[in-house]
Amino acid sequence: MNKGISLANLGYIQEALRYFDKAIELNPNLAQAWYNKGLALFSLGKINESLSCVNSALRINPKYENAGKLKEKCVEQA
């Protein structure tokens, strides 16, 4: 997941998504991986897909503040 975060920070969003997917495959209960995937998708304008990921993160950790903020942005954009 850390490699995905680094790639996303460098602007390599598609590559980052592959690493977030791998992290989710290895541990589907990793809220941070779902959030990071949602954030990457949001940056690509894929709002509905982003919202789905953020909702997964919030199901795992309802108190995940950053995920809650991203959900609000998704709802505003939808």
N, C-alpha and C positions, 0 to 999 in steps of 0.2 A: 504494500500500500504506500509506503514511503517513496518508492520510486515513482509511483503514479502521481503523488503530490508534487514531487520535484518536476516531473514532466509537465504537469498542468501549469505550474508556476512559470515554466519556460515557454508556455504557449503551445505545447504539443498535446492538445486535448484528446485527439483520437487515440494516440498512443497511451495516454494516461488512463483512458477508459478501459483499455485492455487489462491494465494492472489492477484497477478497481474491481473489474469483473473477476479476476483471478482471486483477489482477496475475499470477495463474496463467495466464490466457489469453495474456497478453503474454510471459510467461517461465515455462514450466512447470518449469524447473529452479531456481526461486527457493525455496529451502528455507524461508526466513523467511515467505514468503506461505503456504505449506502449514501451517507451524506456527501462524501467527496464525489461519488459518481453523480449524484443529483446536482451538485455545484458545477461539475464539468458539463453536464447536459444543459444546464441553465445557460452557461456561457455560450453554448452553441445555438441557443434559441429553441431548444427542444423542451418547452415548458411542461407539457403533459408528462413526458418521460421523467423529467426532473422531479415533478410533484410525486410521482409514483415512488421514486427512490427515497425522497424525503419522508414520505409516509411510512416507508419500511423502517427507516432510521428511527422515527418517532414511536413506532410500535415496539421496537426493541428498547428504546430509552426515551420515554415520554418527556423527560426533563432536559433533553438535548437542546440547549438554547439556540445554538447556531442553526440547527435543523428547523427549529420553529420559525426563526427569522427568514430562512430561505423559503419555507412554506408560504409565509405571508407574501413574499415577492412573487412566488409562482401564482398565487391566487390573484394578485393584482394584475399580472400579465395575461392570465387566461381569459 
